[in-house]
Amino acid sequence: MDGDVGLLSPVSASPAVAALTGDRAVLAAILAVESGWASVLEKAGLAPAGSAAVVASAADVDRYDVAGIAVRAQGGANPVIPLLADLRTEVNALDTEHVGAGRAVHTSLTSQDVLDSALMLLARDAVAALLAEVQGVTTALASLAEHHADTLCVGRSLTQHSLPFTFGLKAAQWFHGLAAAARRLEAVELPLQTGGAAGTLAAGTVLTRDSVDTPFDLSGNLAAHLGLAATPGPWHTNRLAVTALGDALAGVTDALGKIASDVLFLSRPEVAELAEPRAAGRGVSSAMPQKQNPVLSVLVRSAALQAPYLAAQLHLAAANFNDERPDGAWHSEWPAFRQLLRLALGSAGQLRELAEGLRVFPDAMRRNLDLSGPLLLSEGVSAAVAPLLDALPAEQNAGAAGRTGKQQLQSVVDRTLEVPAAEQSGTYRRLLRDVVPASALSDERLEELLDPASYLGQATEISRRILAAFPEFAGSSGPTPADPTEDTPIQTDLNGVSRG
């Protein structure tokens, strides 16, 4: 078992994440590269017949002491060197037919070839699992967007109420950010590395001197064997493959973090528009029995706050890959690279559970929307009414006093904001009516302008277009959104006393 089980990184502390990114997974990936290379060499006639089977048997991760290899790695500054010593011992012990299988181990490769390729192999499996989790999230978000296409809520900008909005559009925007990030991640190539000691393929050239295969053929065959991308040449010090993956992973955690941040705010008791799915033992406090903490969102946000720095570490390393094989910069990549995979995997799993079980409370959304009252429609009112005021004859617009219609309506807003919030709705209507005569604007039309549902712009069409732009992430049908009538959100007053 790994020494680091995630005690201080709960977002990624899961058996599934450990299985894909733990030390045993890294060791297994290194062994897979070595075993795959033996197979390629044998098929090319460059290793004794039967040697690939022996190396494959020896490449069983359970045969190796992971902790011991980690300690011994200090001697050569990477884990490949001590593992090779152990692998050769195992191969020799298993080569009972004396086929000379040891000659197939690591021939013409260097440790960076193996570890770079192994980490790409590790990433391949982790990214596949991550995209599966993301697919679950986006399918749930698409379902929420469709189900709540007409659910009114308030839009907020710079922390303040801005315009009427829909929860369907909010869910669609969540979907947009995550689907775009996932599509970018899908497009990242994970290449094989086989450059030899200094990236010239010198040893490979000697190896293939009497063969019909070239070093490039062997590299391409190994890439196909492992399911990695073939490259035109070694990339020992050209680290775009690593930074591109790091950036894509950080982009996914950014998108997940945005959702989590919104949920954290919208699930506050004084807002209470959303709530995380409940589960036994989740969200508990060590001191306050009444608390139901939104821990799924907390964990996802914690990952989103860490990922950018890890991606930056990869760029810092890439900029300092000196010479043809680097000193230290390469080594500094490994922990950042793996931690990014862990955080993205863990947070996607947490967010999937959140999205699939998210509880939505439309009544609370309408209540919060109504806090601003008709003032929330002042932009639309100004656009529709200012031209009417400008067109009025002077005798019908005695309050103009040389001001434009827009200026008169701004004065109405300013005067309304001077009264207590509880009085603003009635005050705004009255002042509007004082400024705009019924001959220019009927009461019926005024009420229509003050209806939040009348000023949603293209909210529904924007949502539709977003979902249509990423059909592969929308899913045929998502889970049925939680029924808000099933659960009333627990709210508290300022003294922490629960109220239904």
VENSULPE-V288011 format. One record per residue. N is the residue number from 1. PHI is phi as a letter, one per 20 degrees, with the letter a starting at -180 (* if undefined). BURIAL is b if it has 24 or more other ideal C-beta (glycine too) atoms within 12 Angstrom, else e. Layout:
((N PHI BURIAL) (N PHI BURIAL))
//
This chain:
((1 * e) (2 f b) (3 f e) (4 e e) (5 d e) (6 n b) (7 g e) (8 d e) (9 c b) (10 f b) (11 f b) (12 d b) (13 e b) (14 b b) (15 g e) (16 f b) (17 f b) (18 f b) (19 f e) (20 e b) (21 c b) (22 f b) (23 g b) (24 f b) (25 f b) (26 f b) (27 f b) (28 f b) (29 f b) (30 f b) (31 f b) (32 f b) (33 f b) (34 f b) (35 f b) (36 f b) (37 f b) (38 f b) (39 f b) (40 f b) (41 f b) (42 f b) (43 f b) (44 e b) (45 m e) (46 d b) (47 b b) (48 g b) (49 g e) (50 n b) (51 f b) (52 f b) (53 f b) (54 f b) (55 f b) (56 f b) (57 f e) (58 f b) (59 e b) (60 e e) (61 g b) (62 f e) (63 e e) (64 d b) (65 e e) (66 f b) (67 f e) (68 f e) (69 f b) (70 f b) (71 f e) (72 f e) (73 f b) (74 f e) (75 f e) (76 c e) (77 m e) (78 b b) (79 f b) (80 f b) (81 f b) (82 f b) (83 f b) (84 f b) (85 f b) (86 f b) (87 f b) (88 f b) (89 f e) (90 f b) (91 f b) (92 f e) (93 f e) (94 e b) (95 e b) (96 f e) (97 e e) (98 l e) (99 e e) (100 n e) (101 f b) (102 f b) (103 f b) (104 e b) (105 e b) (106 m b) (107 g b) (108 m b) (109 e b) (110 c b) (111 f b) (112 f b) (113 g b) (114 f b) (115 f b) (116 g b) (117 f b) (118 f b) (119 f b) (120 f b) (121 f b) (122 g b) (123 f b) (124 g b) (125 f b) (126 f b) (127 f b) (128 f e) (129 f b) (130 f b) (131 f b) (132 f e) (133 f b) (134 f b) (135 g b) (136 f b) (137 f b) (138 f b) (139 f b) (140 f b) (141 f b) (142 f b) (143 f b) (144 f b) (145 f b) (146 f b) (147 f b) (148 d b) (149 g b) (150 d e) (151 f b) (152 f b) (153 b b) (154 d b) (155 e b) (156 c b) (157 c e) (158 l e) (159 m e) (160 d e) (161 f b) (162 d e) (163 b b) (164 f b) (165 b b) (166 c b) (167 f b) (168 g b) (169 f b) (170 f b) (171 f b) (172 f b) (173 f b) (174 g b) (175 g b) (176 g b) (177 f b) (178 f b) (179 f b) (180 f b) (181 f b) (182 f b) (183 f b) (184 f b) (185 f b) (186 g b) (187 e e) (188 f b) (189 e b) (190 d b) (191 e b) (192 e b) (193 c b) (194 b b) (195 e b) (196 n b) (197 g e) (198 c e) (199 n b) (200 d e) (201 m b) (202 f e) (203 f b) (204 f b) (205 f e) (206 f e) (207 g b) (208 e b) (209 g e) (210 d e) (211 d e) (212 f e) (213 e b) (214 d e) (215 g b) (216 f e) (217 f b) (218 f b) (219 f b) (220 f b) (221 f b) (222 f b) (223 g b) (224 f e) (225 f b) (226 e b) (227 m b) (228 d b) (229 e b) (230 f b) (231 c b) (232 f e) (233 a e) (234 f b) (235 c b) (236 g b) (237 d b) (238 d e) (239 d b) (240 f e) (241 g b) (242 f b) (243 f b) (244 f b) (245 f b) (246 f b) (247 f b) (248 f b) (249 f b) (250 f b) (251 f b) (252 f b) (253 f b) (254 g b) (255 f b) (256 f b) (257 f b) (258 g b) (259 f b) (260 f b) (261 f b) (262 f b) (263 f b) (264 g b) (265 f e) (266 f b) (267 e b) (268 g b) (269 g b) (270 f e) (271 d b) (272 l b) (273 e b) (274 c b) (275 b b) (276 f b) (277 f b) (278 e b) (279 b e) (280 g e) (281 n e) (282 e b) (283 m b) (284 f e) (285 d e) (286 f e) (287 c e) (288 d e) (289 f e) (290 e e) (291 f e) (292 c b) (293 f b) (294 e b) (295 f b) (296 f b) (297 f b) (298 f b) (299 f b) (300 f b) (301 f b) (302 f b) (303 f b) (304 f b) (305 f e) (306 e b) (307 g b) (308 g b) (309 f e) (310 f b) (311 f b) (312 f e) (313 f b) (314 f b) (315 f b) (316 f e) (317 f b) (318 g b) (319 f e) (320 d e) (321 e b) (322 e e) (323 l e) (324 e e) (325 b b) (326 e b) (327 d e) (328 n e) (329 f b) (330 g b) (331 f b) (332 f b) (333 f b) (334 g b) (335 f e) (336 f b) (337 g b) (338 f b) (339 f b) (340 f b) (341 f b) (342 f b) (343 f b) (344 f b) (345 f b) (346 f b) (347 f b) (348 f b) (349 f b) (350 f b) (351 f b) (352 f b) (353 f b) (354 f b) (355 f b) (356 f b) (357 d b) (358 g b) (359 e b) (360 d b) (361 c b) (362 g b) (363 f e) (364 f b) (365 f b) (366 f b) (367 f e) (368 f b) (369 f b) (370 f b) (371 f b) (372 e b) (373 l b) (374 f b) (375 g b) (376 f b) (377 e b) (378 f b) (379 f b) (380 f b) (381 f b) (382 f b) (383 f e) (384 e b) (385 e b) (386 g b) (387 f e) (388 f b) (389 f b) (390 f e) (391 e e) (392 f b) (393 f e) (394 g e) (395 f e) (396 e e) (397 c b) (398 f e) (399 e b) (400 f b) (401 l e) (402 m e) (403 e e) (404 f e) (405 g b) (406 f b) (407 f e) (408 f b) (409 f b) (410 f b) (411 f b) (412 f b) (413 f b) (414 f e) (415 f e) (416 f b) (417 f e) (418 e e) (419 e e) (420 g e) (421 g e) (422 f e) (423 d e) (424 f b) (425 g e) (426 f e) (427 f b) (428 f b) (429 f b) (430 f e) (431 f b) (432 f b) (433 f b) (434 f e) (435 e b) (436 d b) (437 f b) (438 f e) (439 f e) (440 e b) (441 b b) (442 f e) (443 f e) (444 f e) (445 f e) (446 f b) (447 f e) (448 f e) (449 f b) (450 e b) (451 e e) (452 g b) (453 f b) (454 e e) (455 c b) (456 d b) (457 l e) (458 d e) (459 g b) (460 f e) (461 f e) (462 f b) (463 g b) (464 f e) (465 f e) (466 f b) (467 f b) (468 f e) (469 f e) (470 c b) (471 f e) (472 f e) (473 d b) (474 f b) (475 m b) (476 f e) (477 a e) (478 e b) (479 f e) (480 f e) (481 g b) (482 g b) (483 e e) (484 f b) (485 f e) (486 f e) (487 b e) (488 e e) (489 f b) (490 f b) (491 d b) (492 c e) (493 e e) (494 f e) (495 e e) (496 n e) (497 e e) (498 f e) (499 b e) (500 f e))
//
